[in-house]
Amino acid sequence: MSINNTVALLKEMVAKQEAEQAAAKEIARQLEEEITPEVIEQAE
């Protein structure tokens, strides 16, 4: 495998990880909006 192929592969892997991280942050943000004190109270 050439250096160029290796670099391209690494860039692809980094881009995928960044996309997954962005998705995880969005899920966390949505959960923070949904989990209100009232919801916690109902769960207890």
C-alpha positions as CSV (number, residue, x, y, z in Angstrom):
1,M,0.0,0.0,0.0
2,S,1.4,3.4,-0.9
3,I,1.8,6.3,1.5
4,N,-1.0,8.1,-0.3
5,N,-3.4,5.2,0.1
6,T,-2.5,5.0,3.8
7,V,-3.1,8.7,4.3
8,A,-6.4,8.5,2.5
9,L,-7.5,5.6,4.6
10,L,-6.5,7.4,7.8
11,K,-8.4,10.5,6.8
12,E,-11.4,8.4,6.1
13,M,-11.2,6.8,9.5
14,V,-10.9,10.1,11.2
15,A,-13.8,11.5,9.3
16,K,-15.9,8.5,10.3
17,Q,-15.0,8.9,14.0
18,E,-15.8,12.6,13.9
19,A,-19.2,11.9,12.4
20,E,-19.9,9.3,15.1
21,Q,-18.8,11.7,17.8
22,A,-21.1,14.4,16.4
23,A,-24.0,11.9,16.4
24,A,-23.3,10.9,19.9
25,K,-23.2,14.5,21.1
26,E,-26.5,15.1,19.4
27,I,-28.1,12.1,21.1
28,A,-26.7,13.3,24.4
29,R,-28.1,16.8,23.8
30,Q,-31.6,15.3,23.0
31,L,-31.5,13.2,26.2
32,E,-30.6,16.2,28.3
33,E,-33.7,18.0,26.9
34,E,-35.9,15.0,27.6
35,I,-34.7,14.1,31.1
36,T,-36.3,16.9,33.1
37,P,-36.6,16.9,36.9
38,E,-40.3,15.8,36.4
39,V,-39.2,12.7,34.5
40,I,-36.7,11.8,37.2
41,E,-39.3,12.3,39.8
42,Q,-41.7,10.0,38.0
43,A,-39.0,7.3,37.7
44,E,-38.4,7.2,41.4
